[in-house]
Amino acid sequence: MASSIVITGVNKTFPTPSGAVVALKDITLEIKAGEFVCLLGPSGCGKSTLLNAVAGFSLPEQGRITVNGQPVTQPGPDRGMVFQEYALFPWMTVAQNVGFGLEIKGLPKADIRSRVNALLKLLKLSEFGERFPRDLSGGMRQRVAIARILALDSPILLMDEPFGALDALTRRSLQDELLRIWSELGKTVLFVTHSIEESIFLADRIVVMTYRPGTIKRDIAVHLPRPRDSSAPEFNQLKRELSELVASEQARHEAAERLALTTD
């Protein structure tokens, strides 16, 4: 199967008052069409930076990113982005928010209505089409945000900690919904998270990143059958392994912060 995303030798730096900070260093990663891959690591390891580079929002200084063989030079309709913040238009109804991108593309109103209704049903939002975002819970708003991206039918979903601000029960419910949608629609998903349990629950592969500069520490295939049971011995064995990997990078992060405080 042809690879959906290929990242080769990517480096990214950011200027700061104290000098350039290396956010990503020599990142090489291949994600096949239809895979669900999680980027895992502590804050400051470059997960979101890498996701933004794949999205085309912030291009690397060195290296190459391709989607289906085409170089990424800017955002494109083949990649849909879901952020932790819902970024919904408060003056539009749920249905209008979901259909906004289709209106921009100039689709006929009947086609937009049909597509929006199908997505509202898929995301269990049919009762809320005429509501406004202010009337919805955080979990419902994130469902709308996901539906809006799905409306554009991008083959790749890029998700930046989309469930990070939700309570545990809502988070698990949306994880289940996302896996159902991924299974039904065959999307390629690149998902950023700092939650070890979430990464195991969702991913085909978990890519653990190091604290700055962000590099790939481990690329771990998850062979547990779905639906996954967080109480199963195999689940918890992998959780311990990942916890050790992430904890060592978190310790490096904290050591770097202490050093910065003593040298200021």
N, C-alpha and C positions, 0 to 999 in steps of 0.2 A: 504494500500500500504506500502510495506517495506520501511524503511527510507534509503536514499542514503548516508547521512552523519550523524553521531551521535558524538557529542562532549560532553564529560562528565568530569566536574571538572578539567579543564585544567588550569595549572599555568605555566608561563614562566618568567624567570628573565634574565637580561643581566648584566655582570660585567662592572663597570665603575671605573675610578680612585677614585671617591668619594664614592664607595660602590655599592652594587647590586641595580639595578632598576627593580622593578616589572612591567613587560609589560602587562601580562595577569593574572587575578586572578579569579579562580573558574568560568571559562566559561563553561556553559552547554547550548547546542543548538542542535536542531534536524532539519534536512533539508530533506524533503521527495523527492523521485525520481520525477524529472520533475518540481520541484519548481524553481522559480527565486527569490533569496534572496539577498538583498543588505546589506552590512555592512556600516553604516554611522557614522561619528563622526569627530571631529577635528584632526589635526595632533597630533601624540603622543598618540592616544587612543588605539593603538594595532591592528588596522584593518589589516594591511599588515602582521603583526606578526602572527595573527590568520590564515590568508590565507596561509602563508608559512608553518605553522604547518599542515594544512590540506593537502597541497601539499606534505609534507614529507621532505621539505628542512631543517626545523629547528624544532626538536621535543621538546615537553614540558617536564619540569622536573617532573611534576605531572599530573595526569589525563589520559584520554584515548580518542583517536579519531579512529572511525571505518568508513569504507566505505563498504556498503553492508555487514556489519557484520564482515569484516576482519580488524584487527588492522593496522593502518598506521604506518609503521616503516621506510619508505623511499619513494622517488618518484616512481610513477608507471604509466603504460599506461592507467589506468582507470581515471586518472586526467590530463587534459590538462591545461597548464598555459599560460595566455596572459598577458604580462607586458605593462606598459605605454611606455617603450622604445621598438621599433619594433624588435630589435635583429635579423634582417635579414642578410643573408650572401651577402655582396655587390658584390662578384665576380660571384654569381649565378643569373640566370634569375628568373623572377617571378615564372614560372612553375617549375624550379629546386628547388627553395626555398620551394614551396608547397609540392613537392614530396620527399623532402630530408628524412623525417622520414620513408617514405615507402621504400626508397632505403636501409636505414639502416636495416629495417626489412627483406630485401631480397625478396620482392615481385617481380613477373615477370614484365618486362618492359611494356608489354601491359596493365596489370592491373594498374600499376602506371599511365600510360598515361590516361587511362579511368577515374580513380579516380580524377586525377588532373584537367582534362578538365571539369568534372562535378562540381568540387568545384570552378573553375574559373567562370563558368557560374552562380553558386549559388551566388557568391560574386560580380558578374558583373565586372569580370576582364578578360573576354575572349579575349579582344583586346590587353591585356598587357602581355600575357604569355611569350613573348620573350624579354620584356624590363628588365632593371636592376633596382634595388631599387633607385639608384640615379636619375632615370628618373621620379620618381613618387612623388606625393604630400604626405604629412603626412597622410592624410586620406586613400589614396590608399595603402600606406605601411602598415597601420594598418589592412586593409582588407586582405592583403597578410599574415600578421602574424596570423590572425584569420583562414584563409583558411589552413595554415600549421598545426595548431592545430586540425582543423576539419578533416584533412586528416587521422589522427591517430584514428579517430572515438572513442575518449574517451567519456564515458557517462556523465562525469562531466567536466564542464568548470570553471576554477578558473581565475578570471579576476581582475587585480590590477590596478584600475584607467586607463583602456585602452584608454579612450578618453580624458583624462585630459589635454593633450597638444594641442588639436585641437581647431580650431575656432568654434564658436557657430553653424554655419550652417552645417559644416562638422560633428560636434559632433551629432547633431540631426539626420542627415542622417544615420550615423552609428548606432545610437540607434535604429532607425527604422529597419535597416538591421538585427541587432542582435535579435530584437524581432521576426522578420520574420523567421530567422534561428532557433531560440529557439522553435517557434511554429511548424515549419515543422519537425525538427529533434528530438524533445522531450528530449533535454539535461537538466541536472540539472545544474543551474548556481549559483555560489557564487561570488558576484561582489562587489568589494571595491570602494567606492566613497566618496568624501567630498561634493558633490553637492546634496543638498536637492531635487531640482527639478528633477535631473536625477534619483534619487532613486524612486521618486513617479512615474515618467514616465515609469520606467522599471519593478519594483518589484512586486511580489506577497506579500512579507513580507519585512519590513525594520527593521533591528536590529540596534538600536542606542547604541553606546558604550560610556563609560565614559572616561574622561581623566585619565591618569595614576594614579593608576593601571587600566588597561583596564578591565572593567566588562560590563555586559549587563544591560543597563539602562532601555530600553523598547524594546519590540518585537511587532511590529505593523503590522497587516494584512491590505493590501490595497485592498479594495473591488471595486475600481473604474473600470468601464468597459473599455476595450481596443477597439480602440485606444484612448488614454487619451488626454483630452483637458486641457492644462495648464491654460486656462482662465476660466474654470468651477468653480463655487463656492465651490464644494466639494474638488476639487484639491487644491484650495487655502486655504481652511480650514485646510486640512492636512498639507499643507506647513507651515502655521502659527504654528501649534502644534509642528511640527518637528523643526522649527526654534527656538522655545523657549527651547526645549530640548538640541539642539546642542549649542545654545548661552550660556547656563549655564555652559556647559562643556568647551567651549572656554574661558569663564571668569575664570574658574579654572586654565586652561592652562596658561593664561596670568598672573594670580596672582602668580603661581608657578615660572614663569620665572622672575618676578620682585623680588620675594624672593631670588631666586638663585643669581641674580645680586647684591643684597645688602649684601649677606653673603659671596661672593667671596673675 
